[in-house]
Amino acid sequence: MNDATPSAPPPARRATAEDAAEVLRLRQIMLDSMSGDEPAPRDWQAGALPGLRKRLSLPDGDFAAFVTEHPDGSGRLGSLAVGTIDYRIGGPGDPTGGRGHVFSVATDPRARRRGHARACMDALLSWFRDREVVQVGLSASTEAEPLYTALGFTRRSAPDMRLTL
């Protein structure tokens, strides 16, 4: 089967603490794809692993990752979508104040074009809905924008400012 052959979408599942190293491997793939010609640094993973394991072990927390199994049967993960919920004071149209943010959507290059990212995003969006989140944001790469548009995301301009401490 080649990458363009359609097949049944893979099932997504909630990632567990045992998936943490694979989640970091997929995040590295995403970071590498965003860094251009230079591979992204890899020295961050050892420091990130304990905190990620802790977050993944909290099933009722404000952080969730959804993954698919790699189609090659290797036991590795094929795709990943991660999200968090931040609280803001509720208001019109959003009385609960929960705001979702999607990040670290990544698919192993050998698992692309098989519905893995879509399955992970569908599961993550269901997780947000179950927690009464009414607004979800993300930053989209050019390559991923068609997926997000198909899921209902729209581009918006906002006065976005950032401070790195």
N, C-alpha and C positions, 0 to 999 in steps of 0.2 A: 504494500500500500504506500503510495507517495503522499506528500504533504497536502496535495490538493484533492485527494479522494474523499468525498463526503462519507461520514459514518455517524452513528449515534453519538450525540454529545456525551462526554464523560460525566460521571457524577462528581459533584464537588462535596467536600466534607469540611467540617471545622478542624483546623490544625490543632494539634496538641503539643505539649512540651517536648515530646519525642521527635517532633518534626522540626524543631528549632534550627538545627544545622542545615537542613534542606531549605528552609525558608530563607536563611541567610545566603545560601548558594544562589537561589533564584533572585534575591534582591541584588546580589552582585551582578548577575546577568543584566538586570535593568540598569544598574549604575554604569556598567560598561557600555551599554547601548547609548547612553546619554552623554558619555564623555568624549565622543569623537574618536580621533586616531589614537589617543593615549588611553590605555586601560585605567580604570578607576583604581585607587589604592585599595589594598585588601587587608591592611593591618588593623582595621576596625572590628573585624568579625569576632575575635576572641573576647574583646571587651563588651560586645553587644550580646553575646550568647546567654550569659546568666540572666540579664534583664528580660530578654525575649522569652526564655523558658518560663520565667515567673509570670509574665503577662499571658502566655498561652495556657498556663495552668489555671487561670481564673475564668471559669466559664460564664460568670455573671458580670464580668467587668465591662469597661467602656472601650475595650480593644478586642478585635477579632480578626482572624486570618482564615481564609477559606482556600483550600488546595484541591488539586486533582492528582491522581496517580499518573506517573509517566506511562505513555502507551507502550514503551518497549519492555515492560515487565521487570525492570531492573530494581524496583523498590524505591526509586527516586521519585520526586514530585515532578509533575509536568507543568503546573501553573499555580499561580498565587494571586490573591487579591486581599489586601489588608485595609482595615478601616478603624477609625476611632470616633467616639462621640464626645463632643465638648458641650458644656452647658453654658448657655447665655440666658439672661432673664427673658422669659417668654414675652410675646407681643402679638399683635394682630396677625393672624395666619400661621402663627407658630407659638401657641400657648405653652407648650411644654419646655421650650427653650433648648431642646436637644438638636445639635447640628452635627451632621456626619461629615467626615472627610475620608476620602479614598486615597490611598498611596500604595506604593510598592506592588503594582500590578505587573507581573512578569510571567513569561512563558519560556520554558526551555526551547532553544531553537529547533530541536528535533521533534517538538510536540506542537509546533505552530500550525495554524490553519485547520484545526480539528475541533474547535469549540471549547478548548480548555479555559481560556480567559473569560469567555462569555459565561461558562458554567460557574466559575468562581465569582464573577461580578453579580450574577443572578442570586447566588447564595448570600453574598454580602448585602445586597440591596434588600433581600428578605429579612436579614438580621436587623438592618436599620428600621424597616417597617415594623417589625415585632417590638421594637423599643420606642415606637411612636416618633421617630425622627421624620421631619417633614422636608428638610433641606439637606442635600448632600452635595459637597463640592469636591473637585479634583483638578489637577493640572494634567492636561492631555498632551502627549507627544503627537506629532503629525501622523505617525503610523497608527496610533491607537484611536484617534479621533472618530473614525467611522464606527468603531464598536460603541463608544460612548454615546454618539449621536443615535445609534440604533436603540440604545437603552433609554433614550429620552433626555439625555443631558443636552444643554444648549450653551453656546458660547455667550459670555457676558463680559462687559468691561466694568471694572470697579476700581476705585482709587485704592489700590493695594500698595501698602508700604511695609517695609521690613527692617528690623534692626537685629543684627547679629551681636550677641553679647559674648 
